[in-house]
Amino acid sequence: MDALNFFANVDWAEIWLATVDTMVMLFGSLFFTVLLGLPLGVLLFLCGPRQMFEQKGVYALLSLVVNILRSLPFIILLIVMIPFTVLITGTSLGVAGAIPPLVVGATPFFARLVETALREVDRGIIEATQSMGATTRQIITSALLPEARPGIFAAITVTAITLVSYTAMAGVVGAGGLGDLAIRFGYQRFQTDVMVVTVVLLLVLVQVLQSVGDKLVVHFSRK
Amino acid sequence: MIEFQHVHKTYRVAGREIPALNPTSLTIEDGQVFGLIGHSGAGKSTMLRLINRLEEPSGGTIIVDGEDVTAFNANQLRGFRQQVGMIFQHFNLLASKTVADNVALPLTLAGGLSRSEIDKRVTELLARVGLSDHAKKYPAQLSGGQKQRVGIARALSTNPKILLCDEATSALDPQTTASVLQLLAEINRELKLTIVLITHEMDVIRRVCDRVAVMDAGQIVEQGSVADVFLHPQHPTTKRFVQEDEQVDEGEQRDDFAHVPGRIVRLTFQGEATYAPLLGTVARETGVDYSILAGRIDRIKDVPYGQLTLAVTGGDMEAAFDRFKAADVHMEVLR
């Protein structure tokens, strides 16, 4: 009886809705983050110091943009982005209003991780592929990306988990989700039971993401 | 034929020009196994990478089969590189691809072959390097020697005319080195492929090369047939390489022989002369006595050779020396 009383404030339908919102925000933004961040990461890598297309100017500029976006607290980004978000999705509210800022917040982070993963690839691999007469595009698609795949999957995992914590702030634009529930009910209304349920659900989500990610990394490591 | 014509290379490091290769001219004939030996930083690696322009020359021309490699545009260069195989010290295999996919990579990159044609070629190549059972494995599951065999199969996949070997055996143990070198010699013989290899071990040169160039401080200090360079080294660097291989120190030897009476000579036999019963015959005919102070009998590629250091006493010494000289034996008087 006591156990049930403890969950008295929990509206399970609301929890379910919030879980769905979190999932949509997470995977929607993860999809676009990878879509945009992967090429950006490759570009950062190629233009980087002592790489194939070393371009000091381009690299410095990209680096600056990436660093600015990464140093901006996500909650600020969420507000600053509102006009831009309206432009893209037609609304600045709800799940649709949250995805563009989530993507913009996570893409630079992910791109940096991709750049690092590519740098881990042995230069000898690039040289060997060049010696076969590969074009730059072939070097990237046939050698660099397959070789960096474990690192890239690790980067996607870390980014996904970062996005989970970003989604908690998306409540500011009314996007809902588990984090929003935790803040509004669990924290502001002192409903500890709601807090516990949402935190446990977030914990499970993070655990699942991490272990799936780890499995993929091991699978593609071939070592 | 590969010709270097006054090729030189300098690197810009922190605003300073560092010469890696002084103006060098060199000709490598078709079908040869040509060795470049030098310590690290001697310029041999630069020399090798200039051939397929993994390094761009700072000046001079490189002609391969009548075509000026240095004048190729990006597209021509890619086509040319497909005709030049390359293997590496650390193998540089793709860890993410199976052995078969690694070998197939140059063919997939070049395009023009169907999947089944590529599969057929890969099967052939893996059989040639003795790895037919390992097609589905990943490089991490192979030993160093096996990895280098995959590297060789991959380098041969496009039927190149030239094979460049970048310290191909330096990361391998002596036994594996011997088997990989044997494979290279076999490939050279059967496919009439020109092989250019760089190494810092005279042993590698002695086992597989026809000709050798010794490099020191960005230039070639000595070159010639392996037998000539190995048995009669002229330049101090060459002498050091030969001594490292022999594990003898000439200075120490001189001290050891100080108390030995008589004249000291070094005789070098090559080919059939190695097996002729010359010493006994000459000793009987001229009445000299000899003792063997040091010696080695081995092979240079397929040619047997012997090099003996003798102390000669009594009898008609001049007549004995004349007989040695007449008998196709190279003689140096050391003392």
Contacts between the chains, C-beta under 8 A, distances in Angstrom:
chain1	res1	chain2	res2	distance
A	122	B	90	7.5
A	122	B	92	7.0
A	124	B	88	5.9
A	124	B	90	5.6
A	124	B	92	4.0
A	125	B	92	5.6
A	125	B	94	6.3
A	127	B	54	6.1
A	127	B	88	7.6
A	127	B	92	6.8
A	128	B	86	7.1
A	128	B	88	6.3
A	128	B	92	3.8
A	128	B	93	7.9
A	129	B	105	7.7
A	129	B	109	7.5
A	130	B	54	6.2
A	130	B	81	7.4
A	131	B	52	5.8
A	131	B	54	6.2
A	131	B	81	6.0
A	131	B	84	7.3
A	131	B	86	4.2
A	131	B	164	7.7
A	132	B	81	6.5
A	132	B	82	6.8
A	132	B	105	6.7
A	132	B	106	4.3
A	132	B	109	5.4
A	132	B	110	7.7
A	132	B	158	7.8
A	133	B	77	7.6
A	133	B	78	4.0
A	133	B	79	6.6
A	133	B	80	7.4
A	133	B	81	3.6
A	133	B	82	4.1
A	133	B	106	7.6
A	133	B	109	6.7
A	133	B	110	6.7
A	134	B	78	7.5
A	134	B	109	4.8
A	135	B	78	6.7
A	138	B	109	5.3
A	142	B	105	6.8
A	142	B	108	7.2
A	142	B	109	6.4
A	143	B	94	6.2
A	146	B	94	6.5
A	146	B	96	4.2
A	146	B	97	6.7
A	147	B	94	5.9
A	147	B	95	6.5
A	147	B	96	5.4
A	149	B	96	6.0
A	220	B	96	6.8
A	221	B	95	7.9
A	222	B	95	5.4
A	222	B	96	5.8
A	222	B	138	4.3
A	222	B	139	7.8
A	222	B	140	5.9
A	223	B	95	6.6
A	223	B	140	4.7
